[in-house]
Amino acid sequence: MNSKKPSEYIAISGVVDPDANAAAAYTSDYVDMGKFESAVGIVLAGTLGTSATLDFKLVQASDSSGTGVKDITGKASTQLTQAGTDSDKQASIDVRAEDLDTDNGFNHVALIMTVGTATSDCAAVLLGCNPRHAPASDNDLASVDEIV
């Protein structure tokens, strides 16, 4: 039996904090995929506002500040909608380091959560998985307050 803790394999690497978010695009921190074999982005829809939409995708960039940001092919979820009874639902997107355009210097990943039409309760988290050097928690955001 493996006695390692999940925090040795998974880091909280990027977030869009939970809030009543106005209609806008929200970008997480950029994660250096040179530190991880894979990552998973998760969007958490709370109560969506009247006629609201919630879009969610992963993007790539050449550094942690988002230089040259562009979409990663096939890494966008189906739109969540208030009309489609998608309040209080979640979606996730997996990405592997080899999904990035590393030949052109793209080695960072972020998630973009876009709230459309109406303020909505929502959040998102980007988890770095399978670190190249353990423990993964060494790459947690500074805002991670505790690991139990």
N, C-alpha and C positions, 0 to 999 in steps of 0.2 A: 504494500500500500504506500502511495506517495504521501509524505508527511508535510509537503510544502504548502504554504498558505496561498490563496488566490492573489493576494497583494504582491507576491513574488513574480507573478505572471502578467498581472494587469495593473496599469497605471491610469490614474485620472489625469489625462493630459490636456484636455480642452473642455471648456464649458460655455454655455449660454445660460446664465443664472435664471432660476425660476422666477417669474414675475408676471404681472399683467402687462404683456408686451404690446405696444402700439404697432400699427401697420408699418412695417419696415423690415429690412434685412439685418440679421444679427449673425456675426461671424465669431466662431470660437477662436481660441489660441491655435497657432500653427504647431504641429507636431513633427519633429524630425524623424522620418521613417528610417533613417540610418540606425536609430536606436531600437527599433521594433521590427519584427517580421510582418506584423499585421496590426490593424486597428479596426474598431467598430464604432460607428456613430449611432447614437440613439436619440430620437426626438420624443418628447413626452408632452402630449397635448392634454391640457386640462379642459376647462370650459372655454369653448371657442365662441367668440362674439357673433352677433347676428350677421349672417351671410359671410362669415370669415372663411379664409383659406389658410392653410399652413403647408408650405413647401419646404423640402429638406433635401440637401445634397452634400456630397463631399467634393472638395476642390483641391487642386495641387498648386504649389508655388515653389520658387527656388530658394526661399529662406523663411525665417520665422516672422518676418514682417509682412509677408504676402506678396513679395515681388513677382510680377508676371502671372498672377493668379489666373487659372483656367480650370474649367470643368474636367472631371475624370469621366471618361466614357462609361455609361451604364451605372453610374453611382448616384442616382437620384431616386427618391421614393415617389410613389403615387401620391398626388395631392390629397391631403386631409381637408375635409370641409365640414362646416357646421351643418349645411343642408344634407350632407351624407351621413349624418349622425356619427361623426368621427371625434366628438368630444370625449375626453378621458380614454384615449387610445394612444398607442405607441407604434413606432416604426424603427427599424434598424437597417444599417447599410454596412456591409463588410468591405474592407479593402486590404489588399496585400501590397507590400512594398514594390513588388514587380508590376503592379498595375499602374505605377507612375511612369511618366515620361522622363526617366532618369538620364537617357541619352542626351536630353536637352536641359539637364540640370534641375529637373523638378524632383525634389526629395522631401518636401514638407506637405502635410495634409491638414486641412481644417474642415469644419462643417459650417454650412450656411443654412440658417433657419429663416425663412421669410414668412412673415405674417401679412396676410392681405386683407383689406377691407375694414376690419374691425379689431380693436384691442382684444387680445385673447390670452388666457393663462397657458403658458407653455415654458419649456426648458429643453436643453439638449446637452448631451455629454459625449465626449470623444475619448474612448479608452484605447491606450496603447497596449498591445497584447504581444506576448511571446518576446520579451526583451532579448536583445543580442547579448546583453550583460545584466545578469540578475543582481539584486531584485528590481522588479519593475517600479516599485514604489520610490526608488531613487529618482524617477522621472515624473513623479506627481507634481501637480501645480503647487505653488507656494500656499494657495488657499485651502489645500487639504488639511483639515484641522486634526484628524485623528485616524489611526488605523488600529482596530482592536483584533 
